[in-house]
Amino acid sequence: MRPVLFYGHNAVYAREQAPYLPLPAHNGRGGRVTTCWSLTMRDRLRVLFTGRVWWQQLTYGKPLQPQKCSIDRPTLYEES
């Protein structure tokens, strides 16, 4: 999986921080950060046959923050 640019992104994390990949993101209200990832054909086949996605988050010993993984594009902008 690789992070990808998407319509509505307003930030790029780790733009010039080797060895990390640049991470396009949308920073929304209330601290909501949205990113988009693209799966290779191999990734898609593995998910199809295993039904599993593994997710790691580096917390550096801090409390784990709430997270949400989805296949649906979320609403980036809150309605007033």
Order of alpha helices (4+ residues) and beta strands (2+ residues): beta-beta-beta-beta-beta-alpha
